[in-house]
Each structure stands twice: as C-alpha cells, then as structure tokens.
Amino acid sequence: MKFGLFYEHQLPKPYDGEQWEPDAEHKLFKDALEQIELADQLGFDYVFEVEHHFLEEYAHSTAPEVFLAAASQRTKNMRLGHGIALMPPRYNHPARVAERIATLDLVSDGRVEFGTGESASEMELGGFGVAREEKKLMWEEATRQCVRMMTDTPYGGFEGAYFGMPSRNVIPKPLQKPHPPLWVASSRRETTMVAARLGMGSLGFAFETPEEARERVAQYYELVREECTPIGAAINPALAVLSSLMCCDTDEEAMAKGVEGTQFFSYSLSYYYAPNTGPFHEPGKVNLYRKFKDTPEEERLGMFGIRRRLGGFGSAGGGDPDVEPEDEVQRALWRASQRGGCIGTPDFIRDTLRRYEEAHLDTMIFVAQSGARKHEDVMASIEKFGKEVLPEFKERHKEHQRWREEQLAGVEHEINSSI
C-alpha cells in the first residue's frame, strides 16, 4: 500500500472576527508546502490537491496547478495529483487543462497524476453556469477530448454537445507517455465501477471502511479484466481511499488535536453541498467556523439531515456503527466527522492500516490539514507517522505489486500506473 496527503487548504475564520488575518492565506499555503516537503523526505508517495471555487473556509485551493508547480520544486519523489481537476468546460476548457497538465508534468520531471471530476456544490455549479443534470456528461466528453489533446499530433478537432474547437496541435505534450495516469473522483460505489470500466483509478472520497474496500477492490479488478474500454490511451488500475490523520503518542492527544478538524471538514463540506446552500449563502459575510463552534456537537451534522451520535467513533472507538446513514454521500460526511480512521497512536493507526492492506487497497490518502489544526501539530503528526508507521508498509509493497500483477494478467490494454 502507498500513502499520500490530501489538501483542501481549509482556512476557518477567527471565531471572534468577520474576516481572516491579513497574512492568513499566505501562511496557509507556505505551511502546506512545508508539510509536503517533509512528507516527501519521509517517503510519502503522493500529494493530491483539490480544485474548488467560492467555498470560503472549506477549500481555498482554487488554482491547484499553481500550487502543485510550487510543490514540484520543493519535492523530489512525490507524485503530484490533481484530486481533482474540474472538467465541465464552463469551469475549464479542455485544451487549457491539457496544456496545464502537460506543463506541470514537464516541470515536475513526469510526476503528475491526472485526477478528474465534476463537483456538486451549487456555489460552484451556479457560479460557472454548469447544469447539474448535465455535469456528468460534460465531464466524460471533456475528459475524453482532453486526453486526446495530450496524445494526438495534431488534435483533429471536435464538435460536441458541450464544447467544440477546430484542429490544433495542443502543446506542450506531457513527459509521461502516452499521458499521466488518469483518475476520477468516486464518492459513490457506482462511480468506482465506472472508473474500472473506463480504465481509470478510483479516488474514493467516501471514507470507505476496510470491509467496503475489500468488496470494491474485488469488483473493480474484475471489471478491469472483463469490461474495460479505456477512456484514454492507457489504463491506470488503482483504488485510493481517504482518511483523516493525526498521529500522536497517545489516543487522547490525537483526539484533542485532530477530532475537531475532522468535524469541521465534514460540517463545512455538508454546508456547501447541502441542496439549498446556493440561494442562502452570503458570499464574504458568513463566519462558518463560528457557526460550527456555536452548534452543539450532537447537532452539528443534524442540520444537514445526517445522523450523528455524540461520542460515536465508529467501530474503531467503540461507538455504535448502526447510527451510520444509509445514503452513500451522507454516510461519507458522517464518517468524516468521526474519530475513527487514522487519529490515534502509531499502534492504533498501524492496526487500522493493516486491515486496508489485507483488503489489497492500493493507496491511502490522508487529510492531515483540516479545520483549525495547528501547523506544528500537523508537522509532528506527519513526522511520527513517516518514521514509526510508514516504513513497514513500504517494505511489504512488493507483495502488493505481485498481487496486482496476478489481477491484471491477460489485460491487453497498455498500463500507465505509478502503483
């Protein structure tokens, strides 16, 4: 199993203020680069960076290609992942995406992972005029053509339902041939299976349990073998799962430093993805962190229709797992608010990760920076995990690669994967 970091660039407003401190965003980005540089030195394999727009406090990562370019000059080995680039053309014209991906691949010496997706927030959809009922079709059309632009000389042109352009040679071309590994955001099981059929890696943003990962891994690789028709010129068979990380000497310390961050991550995500946020959110005027702090803990997710039990830390912490919502998206939000995952001692985290390893998960991606977590706590957590937990999993990764080779035996498509 390989490991990565996941960044939204969360920046809660001060509880007692209406706006951020003047240097807050500057510090946020500088701190993140320092965290990534440390993770690279410790042997982390990936960093994945989101693209979101207008989601104040929840995600200030609006130009991931710029941040990842900076990270490319602070790291030597980490893969630089878009997790994800928004593909509907009203967000980003496919030719501009192809140009940016290829340029980042060149300046990073071929370390790009090309993650794609649509978003579902009304703040973003409405801000760019993207029709919710058409966004999935927009994603597929734009992604197919974007990959062609990176591989065809010249690109032959296209007239589709959502964008068109004449024949042009889209330059530069990426260093990785035929193109960087392709991924798609998968918050639902059905999207994971779409990823398999299209030969894409699945970026599982639903905080799947080890048991769910085991089931999805088996079905995913079966579909790759039997039903794959690649969306690109090469396939990237891989599954990644998201979890929250706070690694400390004691469980109590980890929970004190980490749990509120996971709760704010879930609360703010729920806020922006609730169906009625768009019409009622006042841009630039809401202090979301204050709303979060002023809401009793047992009610923080109830306002979004997501059941939560105070003190319910899932199976890892002795809580009642039956309180989980049935809806997949709500369940992901509920899980994001729990202790669970990888918040605890090195031993607790090691035991948790072994269950994912036994399920043959390819990659675990950690949310290390979230909410109001302190930079020094995030750095200490990354270092402790990197020194006390990561090495043994790296030593066993060759066993996983042999398992992958068995699963992919007989697959005729070209494979371009960093796993």
C-alpha positions in Angstrom: 0.0 0.0 0.0 1.2 3.5 -0.8 0.4 6.8 1.0 -0.4 10.3 0.2 -1.6 13.6 1.6 -4.8 15.4 0.5 -5.3 19.2 0.6 -8.4 21.3 0.5 -6.5 24.3 2.1 -9.0 24.8 4.8 -9.0 28.2 6.5 -11.6 28.8 9.2 -12.2 32.5 10.0 -11.2 33.6 13.5 -14.1 32.9 15.9 -14.3 36.5 17.1 -13.7 38.1 13.7 -15.5 38.6 10.4 -12.5 38.1 8.1 -9.2 36.4 8.1 -6.0 37.9 9.4 -4.2 39.8 6.5 -1.5 37.1 6.2 -3.7 34.1 6.8 -3.9 32.8 3.2 -0.2 33.4 2.7 0.7 31.4 5.8 -1.7 28.6 4.8 0.0 28.0 1.5 3.5 28.3 2.9 2.7 25.9 5.7 1.2 23.4 3.3 4.4 23.5 1.1 6.5 22.9 4.3 4.3 19.9 5.2 4.6 18.4 1.7 8.3 18.9 1.6 8.6 17.0 4.9 6.3 14.2 3.7 8.5 13.8 0.6 11.6 13.4 2.7 9.9 10.8 4.9 8.8 8.7 1.9 5.2 9.6 1.3 4.2 8.7 -2.3 1.6 11.2 -3.3 0.0 14.6 -2.7 -3.5 15.2 -4.1 -4.8 18.8 -4.4 -8.4 19.7 -4.9 -9.9 22.3 -7.2 -12.8 24.2 -5.7 -14.2 27.7 -6.2 -16.0 30.1 -3.8 -16.1 27.6 -0.9 -14.8 30.0 1.7 -13.2 28.4 4.8 -13.8 24.9 3.4 -11.4 25.0 0.4 -9.1 27.8 -0.7 -7.5 25.6 -3.3 -8.7 27.3 -6.4 -5.6 27.0 -8.6 -4.2 23.6 -7.9 -1.9 23.7 -10.9 -0.1 26.7 -9.4 0.3 25.1 -6.0 1.4 21.7 -7.4 4.0 23.5 -9.6 5.4 25.1 -6.4 5.3 21.7 -4.7 7.2 20.2 -7.6 10.2 22.4 -6.8 10.1 21.5 -3.1 9.9 17.7 -3.6 12.0 15.1 -5.4 9.9 11.9 -5.4 6.3 12.5 -4.5 3.7 12.1 -7.3 1.7 15.3 -7.8 -2.0 14.6 -8.1 -4.9 16.7 -9.2 -7.6 15.4 -6.9 -9.4 16.7 -8.9 -9.4 19.0 -12.0 -12.9 20.1 -12.7 -13.7 19.0 -16.3 -17.0 20.5 -17.4 -15.9 23.1 -20.0 -17.5 26.0 -18.2 -15.1 25.5 -15.4 -12.0 24.8 -17.6 -11.7 24.5 -21.4 -10.3 21.0 -22.1 -7.4 22.5 -24.1 -6.4 24.7 -21.2 -6.5 21.6 -18.9 -4.3 19.6 -21.3 -1.8 22.5 -21.5 -1.6 22.9 -17.8 -1.3 19.1 -17.1 1.5 18.7 -19.7 3.4 21.7 -18.4 3.2 20.5 -14.8 4.4 17.1 -16.0 7.4 18.7 -17.6 8.4 20.9 -14.7 8.0 18.0 -12.3 10.0 15.5 -14.3 7.0 13.3 -15.1 5.3 13.1 -11.6 1.7 14.1 -12.4 -1.4 12.1 -11.6 -4.3 13.5 -13.6 -7.4 13.3 -11.4 -10.8 14.4 -12.9 -14.3 15.1 -11.7 -17.4 17.4 -11.8 -18.1 18.8 -8.3 -21.7 19.0 -7.0 -21.7 22.2 -5.0 -24.3 24.8 -6.0 -21.9 27.6 -5.2 -19.6 26.3 -8.0 -22.2 25.0 -10.4 -24.2 28.2 -10.2 -21.1 30.4 -10.2 -20.0 28.9 -13.6 -23.4 28.2 -15.0 -22.9 24.4 -15.1 -26.2 22.5 -15.3 -26.4 19.8 -12.5 -28.3 17.3 -14.7 -25.6 17.5 -17.4 -22.4 17.7 -15.5 -21.5 14.0 -15.7 -22.0 14.1 -19.5 -19.9 17.2 -19.6 -17.1 15.5 -17.6 -16.9 12.5 -19.9 -17.0 14.5 -23.1 -14.3 16.9 -21.9 -12.1 14.2 -20.3 -12.0 12.1 -23.5 -11.1 15.1 -25.6 -8.5 16.4 -23.1 -6.6 13.1 -23.2 -6.7 13.1 -27.0 -5.2 16.6 -27.0 -2.3 15.3 -24.9 -1.6 12.4 -27.3 -2.6 13.4 -30.8 -0.4 15.4 -33.1 -2.2 17.4 -34.2 -5.5 17.1 -32.3 -8.1 16.7 -35.0 -10.8 19.0 -33.6 -14.2 18.3 -32.2 -17.8 19.4 -32.2 -19.7 18.0 -29.3 -22.7 18.7 -27.1 -20.8 20.9 -24.6 -17.8 22.4 -26.4 -16.1 22.5 -29.8 -12.8 23.6 -31.3 -11.0 23.2 -34.7 -7.9 21.1 -35.3 -4.9 22.4 -33.4 -1.7 20.9 -32.1 -2.1 21.3 -28.4 1.3 21.9 -26.8 3.3 21.1 -24.9 2.9 17.3 -24.6 3.4 15.6 -21.3 6.7 13.9 -20.4 4.8 10.7 -19.4 3.7 8.7 -22.4 1.1 8.3 -23.6 -0.2 10.6 -20.8 -0.2 10.9 -17.0 -2.2 8.3 -15.1 -5.9 9.0 -15.1 -8.2 9.1 -12.0 -11.8 10.0 -11.3 -13.4 11.2 -8.1 -15.6 8.4 -6.7 -17.8 9.3 -3.8 -20.3 6.5 -4.7 -19.7 2.8 -5.3 -21.2 3.1 -8.8 -18.6 5.7 -9.8 -15.8 3.3 -8.7 -17.2 0.7 -11.1 -17.4 3.4 -13.9 -13.8 4.1 -13.2 -13.0 0.4 -13.7 -14.9 0.2 -17.0 -13.1 3.3 -18.3 -9.6 2.2 -17.1 -9.2 5.0 -14.6 -8.0 5.0 -11.0 -10.8 5.5 -8.4 -10.2 8.3 -5.9 -12.5 7.1 -3.2 -13.6 10.2 -1.3 -16.3 8.3 0.8 -14.0 7.3 3.7 -14.7 3.6 2.9 -14.2 1.0 5.7 -11.7 -1.9 5.1 -14.6 -4.2 4.6 -16.1 -1.9 1.9 -12.6 -1.5 0.3 -12.2 -5.3 0.1 -15.6 -5.6 -1.7 -14.8 -2.8 -4.1 -11.3 -3.9 -4.8 -12.5 -7.4 -5.9 -15.3 -6.0 -8.1 -13.1 -3.2 -9.5 -10.3 -5.5 -10.7 -12.9 -8.0 -12.1 -14.3 -5.2 -14.3 -10.9 -4.0 -15.4 -10.2 -7.5 -16.6 -13.6 -8.2 -18.3 -15.3 -5.0 -19.2 -12.7 -2.2 -19.6 -12.9 0.1 -22.6 -10.3 2.8 -21.8 -11.2 6.5 -21.9 -7.6 7.2 -22.7 -4.6 5.6 -24.4 -3.5 3.7 -21.3 -5.2 2.4 -18.1 -4.5 3.2 -14.5 -5.9 0.3 -12.4 -5.8 1.7 -8.9 -8.0 2.4 -5.9 -7.4 5.1 -3.3 -9.3 5.7 -0.1 -9.5 8.9 2.0 -8.9 9.0 5.8 -8.0 11.6 8.4 -4.6 11.6 10.0 -3.4 12.7 13.4 -0.6 10.6 14.8 0.4 11.2 18.4 1.9 9.5 21.4 -1.5 8.8 23.0 -5.0 8.4 21.7 -6.2 11.2 23.9 -3.6 13.6 22.5 -4.5 12.6 18.9 -8.2 13.2 19.6 -7.6 16.5 21.3 -5.6 17.7 18.3 -7.4 16.0 15.5 -11.1 15.4 16.0 -12.3 19.0 15.8 -10.6 19.3 12.4 -12.4 16.2 11.1 -15.7 17.6 12.4 -15.2 21.0 10.7 -14.1 19.2 7.5 -17.4 17.4 7.5 -19.5 20.3 8.7 -18.2 22.7 6.1 -18.5 20.2 3.3 -22.0 19.5 4.3 -22.8 23.2 4.4 -21.6 23.8 0.9 -23.1 20.7 -0.6 -26.5 20.9 1.0 -29.1 21.4 -1.7 -30.2 24.9 -0.6 -26.8 26.4 0.2 -26.5 28.4 -3.0 -29.6 30.6 -2.6 -29.0 31.3 1.1 -25.2 31.6 1.5 -24.0 35.2 1.7 -20.6 35.3 0.0 -18.0 37.1 2.0 -20.3 37.6 5.0 -20.6 34.2 6.7 -18.3 33.1 9.5 -18.7 29.3 9.1 -16.3 28.4 11.8 -18.3 30.4 14.3 -21.5 28.7 13.1 -19.7 25.3 13.7 -18.4 26.2 17.1 -21.7 27.6 18.3 -23.6 24.5 17.3 -23.7 21.8 20.0 -21.6 18.8 18.9 -24.5 16.4 18.8 -26.3 18.8 16.4 -23.5 19.8 14.1 -24.5 17.4 11.3 -28.1 17.0 12.2 -28.9 20.3 10.5 -27.9 18.7 7.2 -30.0 15.6 7.8 -27.1 13.4 8.8 -27.5 11.4 11.9 -24.7 11.6 14.4 -24.3 10.3 18.0 -22.2 12.3 20.4 -19.1 10.2 21.2 -19.7 7.8 18.3 -16.3 7.0 17.0 -17.3 4.1 14.8 -16.1 0.5 15.3 -12.6 1.7 16.0 -13.6 3.6 19.1 -16.4 1.5 20.5 -19.3 3.6 19.1 -22.5 2.2 17.7 -22.0 1.7 13.9 -25.7 1.4 13.4 -26.1 5.2 13.5 -24.5 5.5 10.1 -26.8 6.9 7.4 -27.9 4.7 4.6 -27.3 7.2 1.8 -23.7 6.9 0.5 -22.9 10.6 0.4 -24.4 11.3 3.8 -22.5 8.3 5.2 -19.2 9.7 3.9 -19.9 13.0 5.6 -20.8 11.2 8.8 -17.6 9.2 8.7 -15.6 12.3 8.0 -16.8 13.7 11.4 -15.7 10.7 13.4 -12.5 9.9 15.3 -12.1 6.6 13.5 -9.7 6.4 10.6 -6.2 7.2 11.5 -6.4 9.5 14.5 -4.5 7.9 17.3 -1.2 6.3 18.3 1.1 4.7 15.8 -0.1 1.3 17.0 -3.8 2.2 16.6 -3.1 3.6 13.1 -0.9 0.6 12.1 -3.6 -1.8 13.1 -6.2 0.1 11.1 -4.0 0.3 8.0 -3.2 -3.4 8.1 -6.9 -4.1 7.6 -6.8 -2.0 4.4 -3.6 -3.7 3.3 -5.2 -7.1 3.7 -8.1 -5.8 1.5 -5.5 -5.1 -1.2 -6.1 -1.3 -1.2 -3.6 0.4 -3.5 -3.3 3.9 -1.8 -4.4 5.5 1.4 -4.7 9.3 1.2 -4.6 11.3 4.4 -6.4 14.6 5.3 -3.7 15.9 7.6 -4.5 19.7 7.4 -8.2 20.4 8.2 -10.2 22.9 10.3 -8.1 24.9 12.8 -5.4 22.2 13.3 -2.1 23.9 14.1 0.7 23.7 11.6 3.2 22.4 14.2 0.7 19.6 15.2 0.3 18.6 11.5 4.1 18.6 11.0 4.6 16.5 14.1 1.9 14.0 13.1 3.3 13.6 9.6 6.8 13.0 11.0 5.7 10.5 13.6 3.7 8.6 11.0 6.5 8.7 8.5 9.1 7.4 10.9 7.1 4.9 13.0 4.4 3.5 10.7 5.2 4.1 7.0 8.4 2.0 6.7 6.9 -1.4 7.4 4.2 -0.9 4.7 6.8 0.2 2.2 8.8 -3.0 2.9 5.7 -5.0 2.1 4.6 -3.1 -1.0 6.4 -5.5 -3.4 4.0 -8.2 -2.2 1.1 -6.0 -3.2 2.6 -5.4 -6.6 2.8 -9.1 -7.2 -0.8 -9.4 -6.3 -1.7 -6.6 -8.8 0.2 -8.5 -11.5 -1.9 -11.5 -10.9 -5.1 -9.5 -11.1 -4.0 -7.8 -14.3 -2.7 -10.9 -16.0 -4.1 -11.1 -19.5 -5.2 -7.5 -19.6 -4.4 -6.3 -23.1 -4.5 -2.5 -22.6 -1.4 -0.5 -22.0 -0.9 0.2 -18.3 0.4 3.5 -17.1 0.2 3.4 -13.3 2.5 4.6 -10.5 1.3 2.0 -8.1 
